[in-house]
């Protein structure tokens, strides 16, 4: 087999390495973007764009002039509306790139006793709330600040314990309505009213509490734990995606994977405990 044509493409071994590196970087960037948008509105949009691309190619091959003209106008419309409609997804992408987590892994085997204690307190509290069908919304901040969304809340600055979490959400108590925000290893605020998700692809049976939990994860990298008042079911929202009907172990696994693993996030969460 004559491979002499390759000599014009790859003049030296360095050209081969450079081309492979180029392909690997582009492939990894696309992989990270696909992971970021999976389960969000942007995933549905990507499917629509791919269909539009196929339609455009077919129209070009078949020389359908009117269809080509229509497709060109649709591309212009998409280019104008995309940054507006998908502002939360674009913001999260830029934030990940800015803090370096877009290109980094979230896995680490380092364990922190105090952090594990806090996680266990959360699991114990949610189990009691779920068993008694007490509605709850607990937000765990990471690197993106959410102060602009929690100005309505009541300052607490309290130690995270299961008993306190349960008492806050008991019906008819002053702080039971709204969300709790846990920041830097402490209960920072309670009774926070968060932005609701306007994602049209969410399940229709989701109420205000679930939409608020999803909404705060669309505009930040926070994690939201939601307990349904009607059914007692437990859900966790991350990056605009909702994991529903979780048992205690499943919830803990998600929290450990999403929060406890990254060293930078763990250090941020525990900073106050080191003082």
C-alpha positions, 0 to 999 in steps of 0.5 A: 500500500502506497503511503507516500501521500502522507509525506506531504501532510506529515513532514516530520514526527513532530507534525504527527505529534502536533496533529494528534495533540490538536485532535485530542485537545479539541475532542476533550473540549467537546467532551467537557462541553457535552458533559456540562450540557447533559440533562439541561435545556442546552442538550435539547437545543444541541439536538435541534441544531444537529437536525438543522445542520443535516437539513441544511446539508441536504438542502444544499445537495438537492439545490433547494434554494428557498429552503437554503434561504430559510435555513440561513435565516434560522442560523442568524436567529439562533446566533442572536437568541442563544446567548440570551436564552442560555445565559445560565449555561454559558455563565456556568461554562465561563465560570468553570473555565475561569476557576480551572475546573473545566479542564480538571478532574473532580476526584480525590481520595483525601478524607477530612473528618470534619467534612465527613461529619457535616455530610453525615449530619446532612444525611441524618437530617434529611432522613428525618425530614423525609420520613416525616414529610417535612419539606426542605431545601438545603443549598451547599455553596461551592466556588461560585458565590450566590449572595445576590440570590440570598439577600432575602435570607436571615443571617445565622452563622451556625454550626451544621447539626442535624437537630438544627436543620430539622428544627429550622424546617418544622412547619409554622416556625419562623424560618421554615419557609425558604432555603437554608444556605450552607457556606464554608462549613456553616449554616450561613442563612435561612429562609432564602427565596431563590430564583426559580428555574424556567426550564420548559423541559422540567417535569410538570409535577415539580413544585416551587421548592424543586424549581428553586433548587434547580434554579440556583444550580443553573446560575451557580455551581451550588448543590441543592438538596430538596425534600418533598412536602407531599411525598417525602421523596429526596432529590439533589440538584446539580448543574441544572439537573435533578436526581430524584427519589434518592435513598440516604446512601444514594444522596450521600454518594452524590454529595461525596462525588460532587462536593467532598472530592475536589480539594479546593472545594473541600478547603473552601468549605472547611476554612472557618473550621481551621480558624 
